[in-house]
Amino acid sequence: VKARVPVLNGDDDPMVTPEQIAAFKKEMDAAGVDYRLIGYPGARHSFTNPGADAVGKEFNLPLAYSAEADKESWQTMLDFFREIFR
């Protein structure tokens, strides 16, 4: 992988275990990937989707929108794009 990779994850996402995060980091490090993993405290799966709460409730899934994590992750992505496309 030659591209830089931003990884934005909800820290309270029960669909992604700490073991999976550790394995991902180990794999990326071993491959020499230039990545940045950012975890958003309190954010669950689908934290950028304003409709996540309703879908989670309808299908009994651990989904939840987080306005704060959505805003922060959007800014992180914009900053990343500004940096790589300057």
MMTF fields as JSON, N, C-alpha, C and O atoms, coordinates in Angstrom:
{
  "mmtfVersion": "1.0.0",
  "mmtfProducer": "UNKNOWN",
  "numBonds": 343,
  "numAtoms": 344,
  "numGroups": 86,
  "numChains": 1,
  "numModels": 1,
  "chainsPerModel": [1],
  "groupsPerChain": [86],
  "chainIdList": ["A"],
  "bondAtomList": [4, 2, 8, 6, 12, 10, 16, 14, 20, 18, 24, 22, 28, 26, 32, 30, 36, 34, 40, 38, 44, 42, 48, 46, 52, 50, 56, 54, 60, 58, 64, 62, 68, 66, 72, 70, 76, 74, 80, 78, 84, 82, 88, 86, 92, 90, 96, 94, 100, 98, 104, 102, 108, 106, 112, 110, 116, 114, 120, 118, 124, 122, 128, 126, 132, 130, 136, 134, 140, 138, 144, 142, 148, 146, 152, 150, 156, 154, 160, 158, 164, 162, 168, 166, 172, 170, 176, 174, 180, 178, 184, 182, 188, 186, 192, 190, 196, 194, 200, 198, 204, 202, 208, 206, 212, 210, 216, 214, 220, 218, 224, 222, 228, 226, 232, 230, 236, 234, 240, 238, 244, 242, 248, 246, 252, 250, 256, 254, 260, 258, 264, 262, 268, 266, 272, 270, 276, 274, 280, 278, 284, 282, 288, 286, 292, 290, 296, 294, 300, 298, 304, 302, 308, 306, 312, 310, 316, 314, 320, 318, 324, 322, 328, 326, 332, 330, 336, 334, 340, 338],
  "bondOrderList": [1, 1, 1, 1, 1, 1, 1, 1, 1, 1, 1, 1, 1, 1, 1, 1, 1, 1, 1, 1, 1, 1, 1, 1, 1, 1, 1, 1, 1, 1, 1, 1, 1, 1, 1, 1, 1, 1, 1, 1, 1, 1, 1, 1, 1, 1, 1, 1, 1, 1, 1, 1, 1, 1, 1, 1, 1, 1, 1, 1, 1, 1, 1, 1, 1, 1, 1, 1, 1, 1, 1, 1, 1, 1, 1, 1, 1, 1, 1, 1, 1, 1, 1, 1, 1],
  "groupList": [{"groupName": "VAL", "atomNameList": ["N", "CA", "C", "O"], "elementList": ["N", "C", "C", "O"], "formalChargeList": [0, 0, 0, 0], "bondAtomList": [1, 0, 2, 1, 3, 2], "bondOrderList": [1, 1, 2], "singleLetterCode": "V", "chemCompType": "L-PEPTIDE LINKING"}, {"groupName": "LYS", "atomNameList": ["N", "CA", "C", "O"], "elementList": ["N", "C", "C", "O"], "formalChargeList": [0, 0, 0, 0], "bondAtomList": [1, 0, 2, 1, 3, 2], "bondOrderList": [1, 1, 2], "singleLetterCode": "K", "chemCompType": "L-PEPTIDE LINKING"}, {"groupName": "ALA", "atomNameList": ["N", "CA", "C", "O"], "elementList": ["N", "C", "C", "O"], "formalChargeList": [0, 0, 0, 0], "bondAtomList": [1, 0, 2, 1, 3, 2], "bondOrderList": [1, 1, 2], "singleLetterCode": "A", "chemCompType": "L-PEPTIDE LINKING"}, {"groupName": "ARG", "atomNameList": ["N", "CA", "C", "O"], "elementList": ["N", "C", "C", "O"], "formalChargeList": [0, 0, 0, 0], "bondAtomList": [1, 0, 2, 1, 3, 2], "bondOrderList": [1, 1, 2], "singleLetterCode": "R", "chemCompType": "L-PEPTIDE LINKING"}, {"groupName": "PRO", "atomNameList": ["N", "CA", "C", "O"], "elementList": ["N", "C", "C", "O"], "formalChargeList": [0, 0, 0, 0], "bondAtomList": [1, 0, 2, 1, 3, 2], "bondOrderList": [1, 1, 2], "singleLetterCode": "P", "chemCompType": "L-PEPTIDE LINKING"}, {"groupName": "LEU", "atomNameList": ["N", "CA", "C", "O"], "elementList": ["N", "C", "C", "O"], "formalChargeList": [0, 0, 0, 0], "bondAtomList": [1, 0, 2, 1, 3, 2], "bondOrderList": [1, 1, 2], "singleLetterCode": "L", "chemCompType": "L-PEPTIDE LINKING"}, {"groupName": "ASN", "atomNameList": ["N", "CA", "C", "O"], "elementList": ["N", "C", "C", "O"], "formalChargeList": [0, 0, 0, 0], "bondAtomList": [1, 0, 2, 1, 3, 2], "bondOrderList": [1, 1, 2], "singleLetterCode": "N", "chemCompType": "L-PEPTIDE LINKING"}, {"groupName": "GLY", "atomNameList": ["N", "CA", "C", "O"], "elementList": ["N", "C", "C", "O"], "formalChargeList": [0, 0, 0, 0], "bondAtomList": [1, 0, 2, 1, 3, 2], "bondOrderList": [1, 1, 2], "singleLetterCode": "G", "chemCompType": "PEPTIDE LINKING"}, {"groupName": "ASP", "atomNameList": ["N", "CA", "C", "O"], "elementList": ["N", "C", "C", "O"], "formalChargeList": [0, 0, 0, 0], "bondAtomList": [1, 0, 2, 1, 3, 2], "bondOrderList": [1, 1, 2], "singleLetterCode": "D", "chemCompType": "L-PEPTIDE LINKING"}, {"groupName": "MET", "atomNameList": ["N", "CA", "C", "O"], "elementList": ["N", "C", "C", "O"], "formalChargeList": [0, 0, 0, 0], "bondAtomList": [1, 0, 2, 1, 3, 2], "bondOrderList": [1, 1, 2], "singleLetterCode": "M", "chemCompType": "L-PEPTIDE LINKING"}, {"groupName": "THR", "atomNameList": ["N", "CA", "C", "O"], "elementList": ["N", "C", "C", "O"], "formalChargeList": [0, 0, 0, 0], "bondAtomList": [1, 0, 2, 1, 3, 2], "bondOrderList": [1, 1, 2], "singleLetterCode": "T", "chemCompType": "L-PEPTIDE LINKING"}, {"groupName": "GLU", "atomNameList": ["N", "CA", "C", "O"], "elementList": ["N", "C", "C", "O"], "formalChargeList": [0, 0, 0, 0], "bondAtomList": [1, 0, 2, 1, 3, 2], "bondOrderList": [1, 1, 2], "singleLetterCode": "E", "chemCompType": "L-PEPTIDE LINKING"}, {"groupName": "GLN", "atomNameList": ["N", "CA", "C", "O"], "elementList": ["N", "C", "C", "O"], "formalChargeList": [0, 0, 0, 0], "bondAtomList": [1, 0, 2, 1, 3, 2], "bondOrderList": [1, 1, 2], "singleLetterCode": "Q", "chemCompType": "L-PEPTIDE LINKING"}, {"groupName": "ILE", "atomNameList": ["N", "CA", "C", "O"], "elementList": ["N", "C", "C", "O"], "formalChargeList": [0, 0, 0, 0], "bondAtomList": [1, 0, 2, 1, 3, 2], "bondOrderList": [1, 1, 2], "singleLetterCode": "I", "chemCompType": "L-PEPTIDE LINKING"}, {"groupName": "PHE", "atomNameList": ["N", "CA", "C", "O"], "elementList": ["N", "C", "C", "O"], "formalChargeList": [0, 0, 0, 0], "bondAtomList": [1, 0, 2, 1, 3, 2], "bondOrderList": [1, 1, 2], "singleLetterCode": "F", "chemCompType": "L-PEPTIDE LINKING"}, {"groupName": "TYR", "atomNameList": ["N", "CA", "C", "O"], "elementList": ["N", "C", "C", "O"], "formalChargeList": [0, 0, 0, 0], "bondAtomList": [1, 0, 2, 1, 3, 2], "bondOrderList": [1, 1, 2], "singleLetterCode": "Y", "chemCompType": "L-PEPTIDE LINKING"}, {"groupName": "HIS", "atomNameList": ["N", "CA", "C", "O"], "elementList": ["N", "C", "C", "O"], "formalChargeList": [0, 0, 0, 0], "bondAtomList": [1, 0, 2, 1, 3, 2], "bondOrderList": [1, 1, 2], "singleLetterCode": "H", "chemCompType": "L-PEPTIDE LINKING"}, {"groupName": "SER", "atomNameList": ["N", "CA", "C", "O"], "elementList": ["N", "C", "C", "O"], "formalChargeList": [0, 0, 0, 0], "bondAtomList": [1, 0, 2, 1, 3, 2], "bondOrderList": [1, 1, 2], "singleLetterCode": "S", "chemCompType": "L-PEPTIDE LINKING"}, {"groupName": "TRP", "atomNameList": ["N", "CA", "C", "O"], "elementList": ["N", "C", "C", "O"], "formalChargeList": [0, 0, 0, 0], "bondAtomList": [1, 0, 2, 1, 3, 2], "bondOrderList": [1, 1, 2], "singleLetterCode": "W", "chemCompType": "L-PEPTIDE LINKING"}],
  "groupTypeList": [0, 1, 2, 3, 0, 4, 0, 5, 6, 7, 8, 8, 8, 4, 9, 0, 10, 4, 11, 12, 13, 2, 2, 14, 1, 1, 11, 9, 8, 2, 2, 7, 0, 8, 15, 3, 5, 13, 7, 15, 4, 7, 2, 3, 16, 17, 14, 10, 6, 4, 7, 2, 8, 2, 0, 7, 1, 11, 14, 6, 5, 4, 5, 2, 15, 17, 2, 11, 2, 8, 1, 11, 17, 18, 12, 10, 9, 5, 8, 14, 14, 3, 11, 13, 14, 3],
  "groupIdList": [1, 2, 3, 4, 5, 6, 7, 8, 9, 10, 11, 12, 13, 14, 15, 16, 17, 18, 19, 20, 21, 22, 23, 24, 25, 26, 27, 28, 29, 30, 31, 32, 33, 34, 35, 36, 37, 38, 39, 40, 41, 42, 43, 44, 45, 46, 47, 48, 49, 50, 51, 52, 53, 54, 55, 56, 57, 58, 59, 60, 61, 62, 63, 64, 65, 66, 67, 68, 69, 70, 71, 72, 73, 74, 75, 76, 77, 78, 79, 80, 81, 82, 83, 84, 85, 86],
  "secStructList": [7, 7, 1, 7, 3, 3, 3, 3, 3, 3, 6, 6, 7, 6, 6, 1, 7, 2, 2, 2, 2, 2, 2, 2, 2, 2, 2, 2, 2, 2, 2, 6, 7, 7, 3, 3, 3, 3, 3, 3, 6, 6, 7, 7, 5, 6, 6, 6, 7, 6, 6, 2, 2, 2, 2, 2, 2, 2, 2, 6, 7, 7, 5, 7, 7, 7, 2, 2, 2, 2, 2, 2, 2, 2, 2, 2, 2, 2, 2, 2, 2, 2, 2, 2, 6, 7],
  "xCoordList": [0.856, 0.0, 0.899, 1.704, 0.748, 1.588, 0.878, 1.528, -0.429, -1.203, -1.241, -1.141, -1.388, -1.622, -3.07, -3.953, -3.297, -4.621, -5.117, -4.525, -6.208, -6.834, -7.873, -8.658, -7.884, -8.848, -9.572, -8.964, -10.868, -11.664, -12.673, -13.531, -12.564, -13.336, -14.016, -13.457, -15.217, -15.903, -15.314, -15.298, -14.836, -14.216, -15.198, -14.788, -16.483, -17.483, -18.261, -19.406, -17.642, -18.268, -18.132, -17.029, -19.228, -19.12, -18.901, -18.653, -18.992, -18.763, -17.278, -16.881, -16.469, -15.025, -14.366, -14.38, -13.801, -13.239, -11.842, -11.17, -11.413, -10.04, -9.003, -7.95, -9.295, -8.389, -8.274, -7.191, -9.392, -9.38, -8.595, -7.854, -8.761, -8.003, -6.505, -5.704, -6.136, -4.729, -4.167, -3.049, -4.945, -4.497, -4.355, -3.418, -5.286, -5.22, -3.946, -3.217, -3.686, -2.493, -1.219, -0.28, -1.203, -0.035, 0.195, 1.327, -0.889, -0.788, -0.32, 0.54, -0.872, -0.47, 0.983, 1.729, 1.385, 2.778, 3.732, 4.77, 3.378, 4.236, 4.372, 5.412, 3.318, 3.341, 3.953, 4.128, 4.276, 4.872, 3.887, 4.288, 2.621, 1.593, 1.633, 1.74, 1.547, 1.473, 0.001, -0.748, -0.4, -1.801, -1.909, -0.955, -3.087, -3.38, -4.741, -5.751, -4.754, -5.988, -6.468, -5.762, -7.67, -8.251, -9.524, -10.41, -9.61, -10.806, -11.592, -11.018, -12.893, -13.77, -14.489, -15.351, -14.13, -14.738, -16.256, -16.781, -16.936, -18.393, -19.095, -20.311, -18.359, -18.981, -19.125, -18.225, -20.284, -20.566, -20.522, -20.144, -20.911, -20.933, -21.896, -22.983, -21.494, -22.317, -22.472, -23.49, -21.449, -21.546, -21.705, -22.082, -21.431, -21.598, -22.945, -23.221, -23.771, -25.062, -26.189, -26.516, -26.79, -27.869, -29.062, -29.834, -29.225, -30.322, -29.961, -30.769, -28.768, -28.292, -29.144, -29.392, -29.594, -30.383, -31.652, -31.987, -32.348, -33.601, -33.343, -34.079, -32.32, -31.987, -31.566, -31.966, -30.764, -30.34, -31.517, -31.585, -32.439, -33.624, -34.487, -34.957, -34.687, -35.529, -34.983, -35.748, -33.665, -33.061, -32.288, -31.551, -32.466, -31.805, -30.285, -29.681, -29.699, -28.261, -27.653, -28.327, -26.405, -25.762, -25.237, -24.036, -26.152, -25.809, -26.219, -27.222, -25.455, -25.824, -25.109, -23.9, -25.857, -25.293, -24.655, -25.181, -23.529, -22.868, -22.538, -21.61, -23.293, -23.07, -21.644, -21.008, -21.147, -19.805, -18.738, -17.854, -18.813, -17.828, -17.964, -16.966, -19.191, -19.414, -18.701, -17.972, -18.908, -18.292, -16.761, -16.068, -16.245, -14.792, -14.166, -13.119, -14.814, -14.253, -14.33, -13.437, -15.379, -15.496, -14.347, -13.72, -14.078, -12.982, -11.639, -10.769, -11.476, -10.246, -10.052, -8.947, -11.146, -11.068, -10.735, -9.898, -11.392, -11.105, -9.651, -8.991, -9.153, -7.751, -6.808, -5.797, -7.146, -6.347, -6.318, -5.252, -7.486, -7.544, -6.748, -6.035, -6.866, -6.101, -4.599, -3.836, -4.203, -2.783, -2.26, -1.187, -2.998, -2.478, -2.705, -2.005, -3.684, -3.984, -3.602, -4.177, -2.65, -2.28, -1.586, -1.213],
  "yCoordList": [-1.17, 0.0, 1.229, 1.429, 2.042, 3.226, 4.485, 5.481, 4.459, 5.634, 5.768, 4.78, 7.004, 7.23, 6.848, 7.04, 6.31, 5.783, 6.347, 6.082, 7.129, 7.537, 6.492, 6.047, 6.107, 5.129, 5.788, 6.079, 6.019, 6.726, 5.737, 5.23, 5.467, 4.387, 4.841, 5.615, 4.351, 4.593, 3.695, 2.474, 4.275, 3.479, 2.526, 1.509, 2.849, 1.993, 1.152, 0.779, 0.858, 0.036, -1.437, -1.98, -2.097, -3.495, -4.447, -5.636, -3.927, -4.774, -4.882, -5.718, -4.045, -4.074, -4.213, -3.284, -5.361, -5.651, -5.039, -4.751, -4.843, -4.374, -5.317, -4.87, -6.601, -7.574, -7.349, -7.474, -7.019, -6.738, -5.458, -5.388, -4.462, -3.218, -3.499, -3.024, -4.272, -4.612, -5.39, -5.131, -6.338, -7.128, -6.249, -6.414, -5.322, -4.39, -3.553, -3.419, -2.993, -2.163, -2.977, -2.498, -4.194, -5.059, -5.329, -5.287, -5.604, -5.877, -4.631, -4.728, -3.487, -2.243, -1.902, -1.503, -2.059, -1.795, -2.73, -2.299, -4.006, -4.993, -4.704, -4.978, -4.151, -3.842, -2.471, -2.093, -1.734, -0.418, 0.625, 1.592, 0.44, 1.37, 2.643, 2.595, 3.774, 5.072, 5.32, 5.837, 4.951, 5.08, 5.844, 5.948, 6.366, 7.028, 6.52, 6.714, 5.877, 5.34, 6.294, 6.559, 6.801, 7.707, 7.071, 6.691, 6.958, 6.428, 7.568, 8.483, 7.504, 8.527, 7.95, 7.082, 8.438, 7.925, 8.093, 9.136, 7.052, 7.077, 6.806, 6.614, 6.785, 6.565, 5.078, 4.28, 4.735, 3.342, 3.173, 4.091, 1.998, 1.699, 2.647, 2.93, 3.131, 4.002, 5.405, 6.064, 5.855, 7.114, 8.35, 9.406, 8.254, 9.407, 9.427, 10.351, 8.441, 8.331, 8.833, 8.178, 9.993, 10.517, 9.563, 9.689, 8.631, 7.674, 6.387, 5.459, 6.315, 5.07, 4.619, 3.424, 5.553, 5.156, 4.413, 3.378, 4.941, 4.318, 2.944, 1.994, 2.844, 1.558, 0.548, -0.615, 0.993, 0.105, -0.422, -1.603, 0.475, 0.072, -0.894, -1.906, -0.572, -1.411, -2.831, -3.795, -2.958, -4.265, -4.824, -5.802, -4.192, -4.628, -4.755, -5.788, -3.663, -3.604, -2.507, -1.526, -2.659, -1.663, -0.457, -0.19, 0.255, 1.426, 2.68, 2.677, 3.743, 4.994, 6.162, 6.116, 7.189, 8.422, 9.215, 9.258, 9.836, 10.721, 12.021, 12.069, 13.066, 14.353, 14.853, 15.373, 14.695, 15.177, 14.407, 15.018, 13.074, 12.262, 12.474, 12.465, 12.664, 12.937, 14.226, 14.261, 15.273, 16.569, 16.475, 16.98, 15.835, 15.712, 14.877, 15.236, 13.766, 12.907, 13.581, 13.4, 14.349, 15.087, 16.094, 16.221, 16.802, 17.771, 17.069, 17.575, 15.913, 15.137, 14.76, 14.849, 14.335, 13.96, 15.178, 15.089, 16.315, 17.531, 17.96, 18.339, 17.902, 18.246, 17.304, 17.737, 16.027, 15.035, 15.362, 15.353, 15.65, 15.984, 17.252, 17.307, 18.274, 19.51, 19.221, 19.778, 18.35, 18.024, 17.274, 17.596, 16.29, 15.474, 16.1, 15.768, 17.005, 17.616, 19.097, 19.849, 19.514, 20.934, 21.315, 22.475],
  "zCoordList": [0.0, 0.0, 0.0, 0.91, -1.031, -1.144, -0.69, -0.371, -0.655, -0.25, 1.269, 1.996, 1.735, 3.158, 3.443, 2.606, 4.62, 4.943, 6.274, 7.32, 6.238, 7.495, 7.897, 7.06, 9.146, 9.652, 10.822, 11.852, 10.658, 11.655, 12.22, 11.497, 13.514, 14.118, 15.406, 16.184, 15.611, 16.872, 17.949, 17.793, 19.026, 20.09, 20.773, 21.332, 20.732, 21.381, 20.38, 20.632, 19.254, 18.215, 18.599, 18.539, 18.994, 19.393, 18.215, 18.415, 16.993, 15.82, 15.485, 14.673, 16.104, 15.89, 17.259, 18.065, 17.503, 18.823, 18.986, 17.996, 20.223, 20.453, 19.837, 19.384, 19.822, 19.213, 17.708, 17.137, 17.071, 15.631, 15.337, 14.356, 16.182, 16.022, 16.154, 15.348, 17.171, 17.378, 16.185, 15.738, 15.676, 14.525, 13.281, 12.5, 13.105, 11.97, 12.052, 11.07, 13.232, 13.418, 13.166, 12.53, 13.668, 13.47, 11.983, 11.5, 11.269, 9.832, 9.069, 8.194, 9.393, 8.72, 9.016, 8.121, 10.284, 10.662, 9.929, 9.427, 9.871, 9.21, 7.713, 7.114, 7.117, 5.691, 5.404, 4.246, 6.464, 6.277, 5.768, 5.12, 6.053, 5.587, 6.42, 7.645, 5.742, 6.411, 6.738, 5.91, 7.938, 8.329, 9.637, 10.407, 9.857, 11.131, 11.588, 10.91, 12.73, 13.304, 14.388, 15.361, 14.206, 15.183, 15.72, 14.954, 17.025, 17.673, 18.3, 18.892, 18.165, 18.723, 19.941, 19.805, 21.138, 22.373, 22.359, 21.968, 22.789, 22.861, 21.55, 21.533, 20.448, 19.131, 18.855, 19.117, 18.317, 17.967, 16.455, 15.728, 15.992, 14.564, 13.861, 14.366, 12.702, 11.861, 12.441, 12.231, 13.177, 13.911, 13.037, 13.545, 11.737, 10.85, 10.136, 9.371, 10.368, 9.687, 10.594, 11.583, 10.269, 11.114, 11.252, 12.203, 10.342, 10.419, 11.145, 11.191, 11.707, 12.322, 13.496, 13.655, 14.318, 15.49, 15.076, 15.653, 14.085, 13.633, 13.015, 13.279, 12.21, 11.577, 12.637, 12.589, 13.588, 14.667, 15.457, 15.799, 15.739, 16.497, 15.684, 16.203, 14.411, 13.547, 13.397, 13.4, 13.268, 13.019, 14.213, 14.084, 15.375, 16.6, 16.41, 16.699, 15.915, 15.677, 16.551, 16.864, 16.942, 17.8, 17.005, 16.98, 16.366, 15.573, 16.33, 17.044, 16.178, 16.828, 16.165, 15.935, 15.867, 15.335, 16.468, 17.58, 16.181, 17.14, 16.415, 15.607, 16.704, 16.038, 16.268, 15.35, 17.487, 17.811, 17.03, 16.429, 17.035, 16.305, 14.802, 14.082, 14.325, 12.908, 12.52, 11.528, 13.291, 13.01, 13.073, 12.189, 14.108, 14.267, 13.144, 12.605, 12.797, 11.749, 10.383, 9.554, 10.143, 8.884, 8.782, 7.731, 9.871, 9.867, 9.669, 8.961, 10.291, 10.117, 8.654, 8.12, 8.008, 6.604, 5.73, 4.831, 5.999, 5.227, 5.401, 4.433, 6.635, 6.897, 6.146, 5.594, 6.131, 5.414, 3.92, 3.304, 3.336, 1.918, 1.607, 0.605, 2.464, 2.253, 2.263, 1.475, 3.161, 3.286, 2.066, 1.555, 1.601, 0.501, -0.879, -1.836, -0.978, -2.279, -2.343, -3.129, -1.532, -1.561, -2.818, -2.99]
}
